[in-house]
């Protein structure tokens, strides 16, 4: 359980007020502010850093003002939510890529129970919703990031769909954070790991998204997209600082791997 000073610092990191109670309105605010403040990024994989899923990830998010992948930012948010009185559990998931599902435990999402109802909370996927999604309906759920649906799958999982696109499948089963350890090892060591094949940092904005993939900076504002290649290390370093609040002593160097896997942040 996070201690009070760290809870306060975490709330300050995401510019959120301390909720008066652990209710749905506060959960929506916390998820939104987390998404708009903490980048979805994999720089640590290319900087040779250790990737932590325990409470050490909170120090990375709060003290180092960094972000991470789903194995980092979703546990980080879970520790904050638990410290604020929410009932949170981890859910394993599989990602849809080119019409096929990845292996189990390739994604980590959160289930948060509020006043007897279950909500999917996810701040660690490139196209996740901005607000919690009800796990108790298969109806379309409007969101600032689009229209989402949760649909029952044949294997007992729940498919998460944005518009016409399948994003990932989660399983509402008992799960511990340690269960993701072997898959994290694969992500960090396998040549075909998408986290080694891609180098990215992405953050939603109020009306779009900004993404830096290697030296390619892309801004999406409404329906407009502008992309340009940055000129040299100094400009790349300045972009990390300006757009994501990340100050790096050294730039990440993309790890060797096979052909990169397309990753969409639209």
ChimeraX attribute file (.defattr): number of C-alpha atoms within 10 A of each C-alpha:
attribute: neighborCount
match mode: 1-to-1
recipient: residues
	/A:1	11
	/A:2	16
	/A:3	9
	/A:4	11
	/A:5	8
	/A:6	16
	/A:7	20
	/A:8	15
	/A:9	15
	/A:10	23
	/A:11	18
	/A:12	13
	/A:13	17
	/A:14	20
	/A:15	14
	/A:16	17
	/A:17	12
	/A:18	14
	/A:19	15
	/A:20	8
	/A:21	12
	/A:22	18
	/A:23	14
	/A:24	17
	/A:25	12
	/A:26	16
	/A:27	21
	/A:28	16
	/A:29	17
	/A:30	24
	/A:31	22
	/A:32	21
	/A:33	18
	/A:34	23
	/A:35	24
	/A:36	19
	/A:37	21
	/A:38	24
	/A:39	29
	/A:40	26
	/A:41	27
	/A:42	24
	/A:43	24
	/A:44	18
	/A:45	24
	/A:46	19
	/A:47	14
	/A:48	12
	/A:49	9
	/A:50	9
	/A:51	19
	/A:52	17
	/A:53	20
	/A:54	14
	/A:55	16
	/A:56	12
	/A:57	24
	/A:58	28
	/A:59	15
	/A:60	18
	/A:61	22
	/A:62	20
	/A:63	13
	/A:64	13
	/A:65	19
	/A:66	24
	/A:67	30
	/A:68	26
	/A:69	23
	/A:70	22
	/A:71	23
	/A:72	27
	/A:73	30
	/A:74	25
	/A:75	27
	/A:76	26
	/A:77	24
	/A:78	25
	/A:79	20
	/A:80	24
	/A:81	21
	/A:82	16
	/A:83	16
	/A:84	18
	/A:85	12
	/A:86	20
	/A:87	17
	/A:88	21
	/A:89	19
	/A:90	22
	/A:91	21
	/A:92	23
	/A:93	23
	/A:94	21
	/A:95	22
	/A:96	18
	/A:97	14
	/A:98	9
	/A:99	10
	/A:100	11
	/A:101	16
	/A:102	15
	/A:103	12
	/A:104	15
	/A:105	21
	/A:106	21
	/A:107	23
	/A:108	26
	/A:109	27
	/A:110	23
	/A:111	23
	/A:112	25
	/A:113	18
	/A:114	15
	/A:115	11
	/A:116	8
	/A:117	12
	/A:118	17
	/A:119	20
	/A:120	20
	/A:121	26
	/A:122	25
	/A:123	31
	/A:124	26
	/A:125	21
	/A:126	20
	/A:127	18
	/A:128	23
	/A:129	25
	/A:130	22
	/A:131	25
	/A:132	26
	/A:133	24
	/A:134	18
	/A:135	19
	/A:136	12
	/A:137	12
	/A:138	15
	/A:139	12
	/A:140	16
	/A:141	17
	/A:142	15
	/A:143	15
	/A:144	12
	/A:145	17
	/A:146	14
	/A:147	15
	/A:148	23
	/A:149	22
	/A:150	24
	/A:151	18
	/A:152	15
	/A:153	13
	/A:154	8
	/A:155	7
	/A:156	12
	/A:157	19
	/A:158	20
	/A:159	23
	/A:160	25
	/A:161	20
	/A:162	22
	/A:163	13
	/A:164	9
	/A:165	11
	/A:166	20
	/A:167	21
	/A:168	23
	/A:169	27
	/A:170	28
	/A:171	21
	/A:172	17
	/A:173	12
	/A:174	9
	/A:175	15
	/A:176	12
	/A:177	15
	/A:178	10
	/A:179	11
	/A:180	18
	/A:181	15
	/A:182	11
	/A:183	16
	/A:184	18
	/A:185	11
	/A:186	14
	/A:187	17
	/A:188	19
	/A:189	13
	/A:190	13
	/A:191	16
	/A:192	16
	/A:193	17
	/A:194	19
	/A:195	26
	/A:196	23
	/A:197	21
	/A:198	24
	/A:199	22
	/A:200	21
	/A:201	24
	/A:202	24
	/A:203	21
	/A:204	24
	/A:205	14
	/A:206	11
	/A:207	11
	/A:208	17
	/A:209	18
	/A:210	22
	/A:211	25
	/A:212	24
	/A:213	15
	/A:214	18
	/A:215	18
	/A:216	14
	/A:217	21
	/A:218	17
	/A:219	18
	/A:220	18
	/A:221	14
	/A:222	10
	/A:223	8
	/A:224	8
	/A:225	13
	/A:226	10
	/A:227	13
	/A:228	11
	/A:229	14
	/A:230	16
	/A:231	10
	/A:232	9
	/A:233	12
	/A:234	10
	/A:235	13
	/A:236	19
	/A:237	19
	/A:238	15
	/A:239	19
	/A:240	18
	/A:241	13
	/A:242	11
	/A:243	16
	/A:244	24
	/A:245	16
	/A:246	18
	/A:247	16
	/A:248	11
	/A:249	7
	/A:250	9
	/A:251	16
	/A:252	18
	/A:253	13
	/A:254	17
	/A:255	16
	/A:256	12
	/A:257	15
	/A:258	13
	/A:259	11
	/A:260	14
	/A:261	15
	/A:262	11
	/A:263	13
	/A:264	8
	/A:265	16
	/A:266	14
